[in-house]
Amino acid sequence: MLHPGRSTNRKDAERHLRKLLALNLVVARPLPGNRPGKAYVLSERGARWMNDWAGQARYRPGTDWGTLRDGFWAPPDSWKHDLLAVGVLSYLAEQNGFEVQCEHALRMQADDAIKHPDGLLTDNSSTENRAPFTYWLEVENTRKTGANMQKMVEALGLASRATPVVYYDSVQHAPVSMGMVAIHADAVDERGYKLNHLHRIEAGLKKRGVSRPLVLMVAWMTLDGIQIGVEAVKLQAMIFDPETGSLAPYAIKAKAPTLRQTVRGLLSSSTM
């Protein structure tokens, strides 16, 4: 994200991390599995440096991230989900020019919120018909329980009605106006069964009793060979029809110049 568009951005990031490690500003934590890589967290020194730079105590060391299990360090159970969320944010920031904020940063803005998104993505461009706006991101890659699934669907629906679960000061200039759900089309659950995330979202919207067409953005993820890294993201606008109880792709006309202009049209015409 420091060098968007560069063919060497991954190597550049690795070089930055080596410098931060040498300065003892971050700590490397090995992730479990077959060659998944390492996670880098702020050291105590790094947190002090960041707080001095910010002028307030906003950052804390990540040395307590994870737990010791049978004498071995292990990351939180959510580490794969968190990695996917960061991957989606990073990819869309670089490829689409969105300004992004991760969940951790949002928690610092509203730590008492009943729910946070997995990230916010702001489209700061504007036209005569549309001001800058923000997507509320939810990453769906596991088989959520009924209650958790409904919370996610509720958050997406409220975001697409421009009445999000929580308001963040950092996007006052570009209010949350659309829900975005990131999905891996070939995801499977812990039993090895394929997950149909769109069907589960449709069921949640029907249960919620949505009465008018609802626009959502689906971010289709392409993952790496070990299924934990985001290699590509394709955005697709979809509409939930309460009469049929189904989500369908929006038929983008051939003359539509860009996906962003299509989205703006959907946002301006969509009503509850």
C-alpha positions as CSV (number, residue, x, y, z in Angstrom):
1,M,0.0,0.0,0.0
2,L,3.0,2.3,0.4
3,H,3.9,1.8,-3.3
4,P,0.6,1.1,-5.1
5,G,1.0,0.1,-8.7
6,R,4.6,-0.9,-8.5
7,S,5.5,-4.4,-9.8
8,T,8.0,-4.6,-6.8
9,N,5.6,-3.6,-4.1
10,R,5.8,-6.9,-2.3
11,K,9.6,-6.8,-2.3
12,D,9.4,-3.2,-1.1
13,A,7.1,-4.2,1.8
14,E,9.6,-7.0,2.8
15,R,12.4,-4.5,2.8
16,H,10.4,-2.1,5.0
17,L,9.7,-5.0,7.4
18,R,13.3,-6.0,7.6
19,K,14.2,-2.4,8.6
20,L,11.4,-2.3,11.2
21,L,12.6,-5.6,12.6
22,A,16.2,-4.3,12.8
23,L,15.0,-1.3,14.7
24,N,13.0,-3.5,17.1
25,L,9.8,-1.6,16.2
26,V,7.9,-4.8,15.3
27,V,8.0,-8.5,16.4
28,A,7.6,-11.4,14.0
29,R,5.2,-14.2,14.9
30,P,5.1,-17.5,12.8
31,L,1.7,-18.5,11.6
32,P,0.5,-22.1,11.8
33,G,0.0,-24.3,8.8
34,N,1.9,-25.2,5.6
35,R,4.2,-22.2,4.9
36,P,1.6,-19.4,5.7
37,G,4.4,-16.9,6.5
38,K,4.7,-14.6,9.5
39,A,2.6,-11.9,11.2
40,Y,4.3,-8.7,12.3
41,V,3.0,-6.9,15.4
42,L,4.1,-3.7,17.1
43,S,6.7,-4.2,19.8
44,E,6.6,-2.1,23.0
45,R,9.2,0.2,21.5
46,G,7.2,0.4,18.3
47,A,4.0,1.3,20.2
48,R,5.8,4.0,22.2
49,W,7.2,5.5,19.0
50,M,3.7,5.5,17.4
51,N,2.1,7.1,20.4
52,D,4.8,9.8,20.5
53,W,4.2,10.4,16.8
54,A,0.4,10.6,17.3
55,G,0.6,12.7,20.5
56,Q,-1.7,10.4,22.3
57,A,-2.0,6.9,23.6
58,R,-3.7,5.3,20.6
59,Y,-1.4,2.3,19.9
60,R,-0.5,-0.6,22.1
61,P,2.1,-3.4,21.5
62,G,0.9,-6.6,19.9
63,T,3.2,-8.8,21.9
64,D,0.2,-10.1,23.8
65,W,-1.5,-11.0,20.5
66,G,-2.4,-14.7,20.5
67,T,-1.9,-17.2,23.4
68,L,0.4,-19.9,24.6
69,R,-0.9,-23.4,24.1
70,D,1.0,-26.3,25.4
71,G,4.1,-24.2,25.5
72,F,3.7,-23.0,21.9
73,W,2.5,-19.6,20.7
74,A,-0.7,-19.6,18.7
75,P,-2.5,-16.7,16.9
76,P,-6.1,-15.9,17.7
77,D,-8.7,-18.1,16.1
78,S,-9.8,-15.3,13.8
79,W,-6.3,-14.8,12.2
80,K,-7.3,-16.2,8.8
81,H,-10.4,-14.1,8.7
82,D,-8.4,-11.0,9.7
83,L,-5.8,-11.8,7.0
84,L,-8.5,-12.0,4.4
85,A,-10.0,-8.7,5.4
86,V,-6.6,-6.9,5.2
87,G,-6.0,-8.6,1.9
88,V,-9.3,-7.3,0.4
89,L,-8.7,-3.8,1.8
90,S,-5.1,-3.7,0.5
91,Y,-6.1,-5.0,-3.0
92,L,-8.9,-2.6,-3.5
93,A,-6.9,0.3,-2.2
94,E,-4.2,-0.4,-4.7
95,Q,-6.4,-1.4,-7.7
96,N,-9.4,0.9,-7.2
97,G,-7.9,3.8,-5.4
98,F,-10.2,3.5,-2.3
99,E,-9.1,5.0,1.0
100,V,-9.4,2.1,3.5
101,Q,-9.6,1.7,7.2
102,C,-9.2,-1.7,9.0
103,E,-11.3,-2.9,11.9
104,H,-8.6,-2.3,14.5
105,A,-8.4,1.4,13.5
106,L,-12.2,1.7,13.6
107,R,-12.4,0.2,17.1
108,M,-10.2,3.0,18.3
109,Q,-12.8,5.5,17.0
110,A,-15.8,3.8,18.6
111,D,-14.7,1.1,21.1
112,D,-18.2,0.8,22.6
113,A,-20.0,0.1,19.3
114,I,-22.2,-3.0,19.2
115,K,-20.6,-4.1,15.9
116,H,-17.8,-3.0,13.7
117,P,-17.2,-3.8,10.0
118,D,-14.2,-5.7,8.8
119,G,-13.2,-2.5,7.2
120,L,-14.4,0.7,5.5
121,L,-13.5,1.6,1.9
122,T,-14.1,5.2,0.8
123,D,-14.6,6.3,-2.8
124,N,-13.5,9.9,-2.7
125,S,-14.2,10.7,-6.3
126,S,-17.4,12.7,-7.1
127,T,-19.6,13.7,-10.0
128,E,-22.5,16.0,-10.5
129,N,-24.9,13.2,-9.4
130,R,-22.9,11.6,-6.6
131,A,-20.8,12.8,-3.7
132,P,-18.0,10.6,-2.2
133,F,-19.3,7.6,-0.3
134,T,-18.1,4.7,1.8
135,Y,-18.6,0.9,1.7
136,W,-19.1,-1.1,4.8
137,L,-17.1,-4.3,4.4
138,E,-18.0,-7.7,5.8
139,V,-15.8,-10.8,5.0
140,E,-17.7,-14.0,4.8
141,N,-15.6,-17.1,4.6
142,T,-16.8,-19.5,7.3
143,R,-20.1,-21.1,8.3
144,K,-21.5,-18.5,10.7
145,T,-24.1,-19.4,13.3
146,G,-27.6,-18.2,12.8
147,A,-27.3,-15.3,15.2
148,N,-24.0,-14.1,13.8
149,M,-25.2,-14.4,10.3
150,Q,-28.2,-12.3,11.0
151,K,-26.0,-9.6,12.6
152,M,-23.8,-9.5,9.5
153,V,-26.8,-9.4,7.1
154,E,-28.4,-6.6,9.3
155,A,-25.2,-4.6,9.1
156,L,-24.9,-4.9,5.3
157,G,-28.6,-4.0,4.8
158,L,-28.4,-0.9,7.1
159,A,-25.2,0.2,5.3
160,S,-26.9,0.0,1.9
161,R,-29.7,2.2,3.4
162,A,-27.1,4.8,4.5
163,T,-28.1,4.1,8.1
164,P,-25.1,2.0,9.4
165,V,-24.9,0.3,12.7
166,V,-22.3,2.8,13.8
167,Y,-21.2,6.2,12.5
168,Y,-17.5,7.0,12.3
169,D,-16.1,10.5,12.4
170,S,-13.4,9.6,9.8
171,V,-15.9,9.2,7.0
172,Q,-18.2,12.2,7.8
173,H,-17.2,13.6,4.4
174,A,-18.2,10.4,2.6
175,P,-20.9,8.6,4.6
176,V,-21.4,4.9,4.6
177,S,-23.9,4.2,1.8
178,M,-23.4,0.7,0.7
179,G,-22.7,-2.8,2.1
180,M,-20.0,-4.9,0.6
181,V,-19.5,-8.6,1.3
182,A,-16.3,-10.3,0.4
183,I,-16.8,-14.0,-0.6
184,H,-14.6,-16.8,-1.8
185,A,-16.8,-18.7,-4.3
186,D,-15.1,-22.1,-3.5
187,A,-15.1,-21.8,0.3
188,V,-15.8,-24.9,2.3
189,D,-16.7,-25.4,5.9
190,E,-14.8,-27.3,8.6
191,R,-16.5,-30.5,7.4
192,G,-15.3,-30.1,3.9
193,Y,-18.7,-29.1,2.5
194,K,-19.0,-26.3,0.0
195,L,-20.5,-23.1,1.4
196,N,-23.1,-21.1,-0.6
197,H,-22.6,-17.7,0.9
198,L,-25.0,-15.9,-1.4
199,H,-27.8,-18.4,-0.5
200,R,-27.1,-17.8,3.2
201,I,-27.2,-14.0,2.7
202,E,-30.5,-14.3,0.7
203,A,-32.0,-16.3,3.5
204,G,-30.9,-13.7,6.1
205,L,-32.4,-10.9,4.1
206,K,-35.7,-12.8,3.7
207,K,-35.7,-13.5,7.5
208,R,-35.1,-9.8,8.1
209,G,-38.2,-8.9,6.1
210,V,-36.6,-6.6,3.6
211,S,-39.5,-5.1,1.7
212,R,-37.9,-3.1,-1.1
213,P,-35.0,-3.9,-3.5
214,L,-31.6,-3.7,-1.7
215,V,-28.3,-3.1,-3.5
216,L,-25.2,-4.9,-2.3
217,M,-21.6,-5.0,-3.6
218,V,-20.1,-8.5,-3.7
219,A,-16.3,-8.7,-3.7
220,W,-15.4,-12.1,-5.2
221,M,-12.0,-13.1,-3.7
222,T,-9.4,-15.2,-5.5
223,L,-7.2,-16.9,-2.9
224,D,-3.6,-18.2,-3.1
225,G,-2.7,-21.9,-3.2
226,I,-3.0,-22.3,0.6
227,Q,-6.3,-20.4,0.8
228,I,-5.2,-17.7,3.2
229,G,-3.9,-14.9,1.0
230,V,-6.0,-12.7,-1.3
231,E,-4.6,-12.6,-4.8
232,A,-7.4,-10.7,-6.6
233,V,-10.8,-9.2,-6.0
234,K,-13.6,-8.7,-8.5
235,L,-16.4,-6.3,-7.6
236,Q,-20.0,-7.2,-8.7
237,A,-23.1,-5.1,-8.0
238,M,-26.1,-7.2,-7.0
239,I,-29.7,-6.5,-6.1
240,F,-31.9,-8.4,-3.6
241,D,-35.5,-8.7,-4.9
242,P,-37.9,-9.2,-2.0
243,E,-40.6,-10.6,-4.3
244,T,-38.3,-13.5,-5.5
245,G,-36.2,-13.6,-2.3
246,S,-33.0,-13.8,-4.4
247,L,-29.9,-11.8,-5.2
248,A,-29.2,-11.2,-8.9
249,P,-26.3,-9.5,-10.7
250,Y,-27.1,-6.0,-11.8
251,A,-27.2,-6.0,-15.7
252,I,-24.5,-3.5,-16.5
253,K,-25.2,-2.0,-19.8
254,A,-22.5,-2.1,-22.5
255,K,-22.3,1.7,-22.6
256,A,-21.8,2.1,-18.9
257,P,-18.3,3.7,-18.7
258,T,-17.2,2.4,-15.2
259,L,-18.4,0.2,-12.4
260,R,-18.2,3.2,-10.0
261,Q,-20.7,5.2,-12.2
262,T,-23.0,2.1,-12.2
263,V,-22.8,1.9,-8.4
264,R,-23.6,5.6,-8.1
265,G,-26.7,5.0,-10.3
266,L,-27.8,2.2,-8.1
267,L,-27.3,4.2,-4.9
268,S,-29.3,7.1,-6.2
269,S,-32.2,4.9,-7.3
270,S,-32.3,2.3,-4.6
271,T,-35.0,2.8,-1.9
272,M,-36.5,0.7,0.9
